[in-house]
Amino acid sequence: MSERKFAVIGHPIGHTMSPFIHRRLFELSGLKGDYSIIDVAPEELPVKIKTLNELDGYNITIPNKQHIIPFLDKLDPKAQLYGSVNTVRNSEKREGFTTDPDGFLMALKAADIPFEGNVCIIGCGGVARTFVYEAALAGCSITIAVRPEDEAVRDALAQEVGDKIEGAKVNTCLISSLENDCLYPDLLVNATPVGMFPNTERMPVSEKIISRSKYVFDAIYNPLETMLIRKAKEMGIKAVGGMAMLVWQAVAAHEIWDGAVYNADDISQLILDSAEEMKRNFK
């Protein structure tokens, strides 16, 4: 029996943690699989789809998460809702999934952080869209806070989620008004790049807003602990960062491909190892 083949596709795709994480997950599961990188621009998909269809499965990153959809036979319900695919399973049919939401939810669960009540999401980009949708599906009361220049995008996101998810409770405001709004989030979520390497001494909100929060999640995974995460922990607030989400969304892909089951302690170690690997190779 020939070795099964998997890959990650994107463009450009020189800096990706996917091979390190997925190869380790194959090792942990005891299931063999070769995992490679394939650079594919959206306009190349019609030519390269034959090669992709010969793989057992693959992951998709920017900018192909929407462009891949016309080449698939089937989408799971969550991928249909999001209009986005980051994992494909090739079997009798070419099936598309999105595991980004799973990575977020599994990271919260592993950190014992409840996903309920008032959720304040800072930012309105692609990753914020995931958080807003999942918060709406979970029945949370959502506040999306942005800078003035992002108000139009924020409002469009709020409208989109309100139209797609019945009963969604979405409020909007500016980051600068959070303190005056007397918001006390059950979960504060950073979906902006503020605090990412190399500008690691910055935070998207003030210490006052952090202190009002019960829990904190930061989507940034470089560094492993942002200033936001560190400040929250200093205040005794449970907090988790984006590397956990990155690894857990890869775990969800392996569940789709193989039905693989992993030990939580092994995944916790892989999160730490992935942060070290990132520092060695990409800083």
N, C-alpha and C positions, 0 to 999 in steps of 0.2 A: 504493500500500500504506500503510495507516494505521500510525502509530507504535505500537510495542509498549508495553504498560503493565505496570508492576510496582509493588509497594508493600510497606510493613512495617505489620503490624497489632499492636496491643497495647492495654493500658488500665491506667493512663494512659500516654500516649506522647509527652509534650511534649519530653522530653530524650532524643533518640536520635541516634546517630552514623550510623545506617544510610543516610539519603539522601546524605550527603557521601561515604561510602565507596563505595556502589554507583554513584553517578553518575560518580565517578572511574574505577571499574572499567569502566563502559561506554565512557568516553572512551579508556581504555587499550586496550581490545579493538577499538575502531573499530566496535562494534555499537551501534546506536541503541536507546534504551529510556528511557521516562519513568518516574521513580521518585518515589512520593509516600508520605505518612503517612496511615493511616486508623485512627482511634480506634475500637476494637471491644471492648466488654466481653463476657465469656463468654455472658451471657444474650441478647446481641444477635446472636450468630452465626446462629441460624436465619433471621433476617430479612435479615442482610447477606451471607449466603453467595452469593446470586445475583450481587451486585456483585463479590465476590471471584472467583467462577468466570469472570467476564468478563475478568479480568486474564490476562496471559500467565504470570505467576508472582508469588509473594509470600513474604515472610519473616514469621515469627511470633515474638513475644517474650512475656514474662510479661503476663497469666496464661493465655494461650491455647494453650500448646504441647501440652497434653493434650486440651483441649476441642475442638480442630479435628479430631481424629482421626475421629470418627463421620461427618464430612462429606466424607471422602476415599474414593476408590475403591481405593487401593492404598498400601501402605507399603513402603519398601525395608527390607532385613533389619536394618540398624542402628537405624532408627526403631522397628521392631517390638521389638527387644531393649530399647531404652530406654523405649518407651512414650511417646515425645516427638517432636514435629515442629517444626522451625524454618524449613523451606523447602518450598514447594509449587510443583510444575510442572503447569500446566494445558495438556494437549494432548488426545489422545483420551480420556485418563483424568485424574483429579485425583490426582496422586501426591505422597506426603509423604516427606520426608527429614529427617534431622538432620545438620547440618554442624558442630555444636559440637565433636564428637570430632575431625573433620578439621582444624578450626582449631587445636586443641591439638597434634595430631601434626605438622601442617605447620609450626607455629611452632617446635617443637623441631627438626625437620629443617632448617629454614632457618638456625637458630642453631648447627647442627652439634652438637646435644646428643643423645646416644644414649638410647633409652628401654628400659632393661634393668636387670637386677640388683635391688637393694633400692631401693624407692621409698617415701618417707615423705610422706604427704599430711596436711596440717594442716587440719582442718575436716571437716564431714560434710553440708554443705548441697547444693543443686542442682548447683553446678559441681564440687564434690568427687565427687559421684556419677559424673560424666563421667570424671574422672581415675581413680577406682577401677576402673570398668568397663574402661577402656582399658588400664590397667596389668595387670589380670587377663587380658585377651585377649592381651596381649603376653608373658604368662608371667612377669611380674615378681613378686617377693616384696614384699607391700604391708604397710605399717604405717599405720593411721589413728589420728592423735593429736588429741584434743579436750580441751575444758574439762570439768570434772565434770558440769556441767548438761546437756551434750550426749551423755552416755554412752549413753542409751537409743536416740537417733537413730543414733548411730555403730554400735551393735550391730545394729540393724535393717538398716542398709546393708550391713554385713559379711555378715549372714545372707543377704540378698537376692542379693548378688553370688555368694556361695558356692553358692546354690541354682541360679542361672542359668548359671554358667560352670564347667564341669567342671574340677577340678584347681586352682581359684583358691586362691592362698595369701595369706590376709588375716589379719593380726594387729592387735590394738588396744591402745591405751594412752592415758594422759593426757599432755598437753603437758608438764606439770610433771615427769613421770618420764623424759622423753627423755634427759636428761643421765645419769641413773643407769642407764638401760638400755644405755648404751654403743652407741647406734645410729650407724652410719656410712653414711648414705644415698648411693647412687649418684646419686639425684635427689631433692632436697627440693622439695616443691610446696606453696605457700600457696594454700589455697582458702577463706580467711576474709577479711573486710573489714578486718582489722587492717593499718593503714598507708595506708588510702585517704584521699583528700582529704576533710575538712581536717586529719585527724589523721595527718599525713605523717611524724611523727617516732617512730612506734611500729613495732614488729616483732612477728610472731607467735611467734618463738622467739629464744633467746639467741644471741649471737655464737659461743658455743662449739659450738652445734648447726650453725650455718652453716659454721664452719671444718671440721667433720667431713664436709661434703657435697662431692661431686665437681661437681655441677651444681645450679642453682637455677632454678625457674620460679615466678613470682608471677602469679596470675590477675587481680590488680588492674590496671586500665588508666588510672586517674587517681590519682596522676601516672604519667607514662610510666615513670619510674624510682622505685620505692618505696625506702624506707630499706633494706629487705631486699635489693633488687637492688644498691643502691649498696654496702652492706657486703660482699656477695659479690664484687663486682668489685674492691673494694679489697683483698680477700684473694687475688685472682688466680683466682677461681672464675667460670667462664662462667655467665651468667645472662640470662634473657629474661623480659619482662613480658607482661601481659594484652592490651595493644593489638595485639601481633603476633597473638595468638589471635583477637581480634575481626576483624581485617582478613582473616586467612587463612580464617576460616569464611565470610566474604563471598565470597572467591575461590572457595571450594568450591561456593557457590550458583550462581555464574556458570558454573562447569564443568557443573553440572546443567542450567541453562537453555540454554546456548549451546555447550557444549564449548569454551569460551574458554580460551586458554593465555596465561600472563603471564610477563614477565621478572622474575626474582627481585629485581633491582636496582630495578625500578619499584615492586614491592610494599614493599621496604624504605623507599623514599622516601614511599610512601603511608602507611606506619605513622607516620613522623615528622610528615608533614603532618596526619594525623588527630589526633595529640596536640596540635598547635598549634591546630587548629580547635576541639578540645574546650576548650582553655584560653580561647580567645576567646569561646566561646558559652555554656559550661556552668559555668564556675567561679564 
